């Protein structure tokens, strides 16, 4: 399978050199084929819920390729409910960065972006996307919406993309301090954003329809939160890629009936699951799903399971859906990624206790200064809370940063340490 | 009085001074980041690490930060936990300047004023506030500008000393543009309302949503050239650099530092080469009649080899020597020069002028002048083949691409950054892993069958990758082909960065490697000319400059 993907990735990269539109068609065809495969043959160990998240995310990648005129480019943390109301597809920059890496088609675009003068140290997800867009693989969206939350790359990538595609852009400026003043400030901007979307599309976004979507978001978050609590005593096998699918379902697709169905399915699978056993890990940040030796440790392994990832639950807050702007603003302002990194660490500690994790992996994705900068504090504070923490340096999507062997060795050693702490024979 | 340090132009310096503060910009370049690496992460941007280092060393007791970027937010997190500062505050500065943002910023200013006044035990002095504003002026004479990410004190001094024109520091905090309040505005509240707008309305930095106003920095009629500085792991300014590559009408040099002076050797070469390209007539300054019998020496002291060329007055090469540099540049140069004189049957007295170039150029005593290898390579290549417009030079320690005009003057150049990937050293290490000589490496990849991609750009990881390919029984030819392609990719990216155009010439030790040369040729989709004298190119250029010294 790996070789088919390698071959496909090479075909996309080569096609893009001569005819970017043909490469885009090829990519769309490949993703459609993958979606069919996920629907028909999801894999022996894949749960129904994981299959739903994978299919849903795959469909969301195909939609902007098939109908770019009905797609709005967005950053990961942007509340997308207004887009759902007018039937626009969210077009995720980070998502495509991730998917192109999964397709093994990232190197051509990384090199191109760097040869255009972009820093080698810039976030690889964003760099892949910029390279692919500027080489003509990615289609022109209707417009661009992004927040300033969590990552400087948002400010840079989306501005550059707006200039490249010559499309309008709306930026939601998220203040650093998570407080009620910030919620009001962001809610006002979201109202403006809705007016912007209405103007761009010529369609109305009625408050009641928006409230419905936000209510679905709230129910989805509540269900997933309950799932995390109940999962604490259960063994549900999964894979690193699945955490990323889940993160997309709970962000750009949050508010859709599909995401609500997914979180509902997560809950349905709890009663039938086996009792918890093996080493349980909380994963902080994105997952380097391309590192094969690491997947051998974490994927569908009854002895080692990643039981939660903070990319999925960082924005879970209680809000009143009847005030949709306040609810959406609350999600970004009180996101664990906003404000001092200690908020993210504390949220991690709570989640680790909620899912009964034995240890925490703090994954320092290349170029993510927020995660890198907090690494030592995270280690200190998780360990002070009785949660062993492994700081793992790597890259979520760029193979040229290498070090697969080193990543797997550290992970293996950490798991051995946790097993020894549990009194198991290593 | 204790100093309150700040790092960002959006800092309300005048407000702090009105509350009794003595404010200074923190531009400290440390020796290393030992203390910072202990409490944060080595891959934070160098400036952020320098801020942490300064605080951890105890140099800074009062610090006002701005929510500039991910790194500074991280530095704040780390300093809150470990900093032992007497006063630490981070101002939440928004990314736009509309009325809501101004209102919110005003509240932030009042929050800072309250905390700082309580710390200092002072009160807001309106008169001091007004007096604290400094006039903002733009140059009225030709000048060079350092743009981009903030440049440390030491590096800026080095730039000033090297350049032929006055240099302005227009990086980051240094292009602050806040004007005094209008007359008649009174009271803290009213003043802060106005001040919030004034701070947010400055010439924007790259973190602002609308950065279009930055054009003022590089559309100045007196601007003669730009040194664009980026700090390793700071991403904001790489984007502006990428845009300026296409838009700027004056010469531009890109330099990157990690906020220590450790890389000054490599930056020195680039700065000097840029200065030479701005003022080529400077090389003819001081032209005078030299003694000797009309023979001219060029010495290129590289990291791997020292090359010497001697020309007669008709530009015929009368001697050429290539020797390993050995432990010392000076001794290596002396040895090579002796051999060259012997080869030509000349004595030192016959030599009219000598120019040195290469990394060791300043350490060599024999020269009348030293000129960077970039300018010398351009000269040498133009001499060997006047049609050449782009030179690709891959040596032992670095690789560079130089664009030249029809007279052989440097138009633009780029060098790789403190990394062995894509250099001769990378190939040497890989040859050792594969147990091959460099000559064998040159041809062993030509008959490849399987197209293997060596994905790791890092030399150390690439070595592990090669070892695992050997373990998978992949053929040597295929592995070497993969390595050649990897060097070619890196080189091609450098070419694209400065808009390389045909005719291409390859020089430097790696030009002898047929596999690499062919791979680069494929990437470029154009012929790569390799002269028999390719390795001697730098020395040849130096000898030609020596001839120009003799009037």
Interface residues (C-beta under 8 A of the other chain):
Chain A: X107 X111 X114 X115 X116 X117 X118 X119 X121 X122 X123 X148 X151 X152 X153 X155 X156 X159 X160 X171 X173 X175 X176 X177 X181 X185 X188 X189 X340 X341 X342 X364 X366 X367 X368 X369 X370 X372 X373 X374 X375 X376 X377 X380 X393 X399 X400 X401 X402 X403 X405
Chain B: X38 X39 X40 X41 X43 X44 X45 X48 X67 X69 X70 X71 X73 X74 X75 X76 X77 X78 X80 X81 X90 X92 X94 X95 X96 X100 X101 X104 X107 X206 X207 X209 X211 X230 X232 X233 X234 X235 X236 X238 X239 X241 X242 X245 X254 X453 X455 X456 X457 X458 X461 X462 X464 X465 X468 X489 X492 X493 X494 X496 X497
